[in-house]
Amino acid sequence: MQLSFKNGAVQTLAQLPAGAQAYLQRLDLPEEISQRLMELGFLPGAAVVAAGSAPGGDPRIFRVDGSEIALRRDTASHLYISSQPLPESDQL
Amino acid sequence: MSDSGSCHGAAPQTGNRKAGHYVALVGPPNAGKSTLFNRLTGLRQKVANFPGVTVEHHVGRVKDAAGRDLFVIDLPGIYSLTPRSEDEQVTHNVLTGVEPSLGLPDGVILILDSTNLQRHLVLAAPVLALGLPTLVVLNMADDLAARGGKVDPAALAREIGAPVALISAATGDGVERVVQFLHGTGARPVAPQPRVELPVLPNLPARRRWAGKVGLQAGYTAPAPPEWTRRLDALFLHPVCGPLVFLLVVLAVFQGIFTGAQPLMDAVEALVAGSGEQIGQLLPVGMLRSLVVEGVWGGVGSVVVFLPQILLLFLFLGILEDSGYLARAAVIADRTMSRVGLQGKAFIPLLSAYACAVPAIMATRTIEDKRDRLATVLIAPFMTCSARLPVYTLLIAAFVPNTPLLGQFLGLQAAVLLGLYLLGFAAAVGTALLLRSSVLRHAKTTFVMELPAYRRPSLRSLLLRLIDRAVVFLQRAGTVILLVSVLLWILAHLPYKDGKAPPLEESIAGQIGRAVEPAIQPLGFNWKIGIGLITSLAAREVIVGTLGTIYGIENAEQDSPPLIESLRKDLTPGGAFALMIFFAFAMQCFSTVAIVRRELGSWIWPAAQFVYMGGLAYLGALAANQIWLRLR
């Protein structure tokens, strides 16, 4: 599921290979879930590292803001990322 | 009740505007809130519910400087003060003084994990903005130091305008600062720091930016990643080793509660039998002696015997939870759970349901999705709760030889027990699938789970929890089971014939048993078991007490043989297995029915659940006995 933005290919967290880092751009999820994710550190601009996964490969585990959070691939595919940090004004 | 430090002292009373001073303990999940609470209050704590809501919390008692009682309320773990979940609503209500039974707290202890300070500080902003005297506790100081992180509590205090204590609740380091704060509360207003105007923080990103800045000002250096946790996760979440460890853990728990508890149970049994005899000798031969020895001691005693086993189960669950493994287990289980339309978070309530369905159903509140939660509540009573354990243990001990299967590791008795656990699990899975394809059909479930660093479980916390459980269990033995035992004894001795009690068969209890016998005969049960099935509608383990009383009365003339011997004479192996299967499925527990009603807010669900589980129990038992009869 690749979306094209003007500055190149934008991927989702679900596609981030293990060990790689990316910056969260936006959460495309219902208010309730995105609020919970933001409380856990998934804020726009946050650096996210893909760690391991459960034995079957799903859910995956992400390192964000000092903790490890497990998310299903399905949920992660609604978190849009970019390889570059957000512009200074939007950063944490 | 006196002030001698008993377990269940007075607590802030419902109805009163406020009984005594109290301090609210708040913090995010995994910050070590319960560990600190246990350290502060020890045995002077009890579980309570706010009126009208079901969020369970602990209330503990400490003394303030003036020697007055001060209550500490351990509120549910929350990530934010925005009232969305029921947990957050309760915390919000207490902190804003809306909770009618309490009034505004005299102080707040906000506990945060110092190894993840900046994210946790996000919660500090709205809590401090309430303007209550607040102590910010930075917990896990030992972890922080060990992993090379640091923070300057004094600088942080200046930044946020509230006192800050860097402590380790697990080792007790710095806890005296918290005690000092408690002593100050109520005695005098706590305002050692000049109040700092906190910026208005409208949303989460703004709060996180504020937390980052404050952390920086306080000289916060984040600790290195938890190496041990990563190493252990590489093993526990490994594609091959992970599921293997998972299975080994489950197996070890079962073998442990079966063989590990045996010597303790033998000891308790000997104690109960011995004391019953002693008491019997003190009483004159007659009705009173019969009531005490056969009714009360036979009934209550046969249930108390299972205390060691139940405590061992809670001990294992406690270790798994406190060490952090349970969160990994939920992640491993999620994929499988999603196949039956549930999610990994349901794994924890369902695993707790192996101890007791009541706290399990309350624990489903962590599941945000309403349908997920409903499905979990409806299947939780299929999990083999500890009240089934006495029934299973009794029947297995009576009918299954302990042949070794895998050498020392697994015997036939433990294997049968494991099979019964799997049977309950299979019924739960089948029911979940049924619900998902019918009434609870919907698109998707989600799963979000924080994985805390692994930690050595605190012996103190484990022990306190076991004492808590033992008290609850003994209270039940002392109330429900005592009552049923006495009632049963009376029914078994009436109506009087020629001035003495009739034979058991002709008593009221016997007649009731006789009346249901035609319905249960195809299952291989006689009228005595029938009496047990009726009394165990109150709670499953009551059947053991009931059979203890019945056989005690029946064999009163002779030296009464142990319950096991009497059962062997009265049940065929087919009937015994049918009885085990009946107990695996049936919803014989008033408390569960009541909690489902309270949590789901309607009688329809618990009623449907009761009928469904009862029907399944009858058919399952029927099938077991009929198959045995054909194969014999």
Interface residues (C-beta under 8 A of the other chain):
Chain A: E32 I33 Q35 R36 L37 M38 E39 L40 G41 L43 P44 G45 G52 S53 A54 P55 G56 D58 P59 I61 D65 G66 S67 E68 I69 A70 L71 R72 D74 T75 L92
Chain B: Y79 S80 T82 R84 T115 N116 Q118 R119 V122 L204 P205 R208 R209 G212 A222 D233 A234 L237 H238 P239 V240 G242 P243 V331 I332 D334 R335 S338 G344 E368 K444 T446 F447 V448 M449 E450 L451 P452
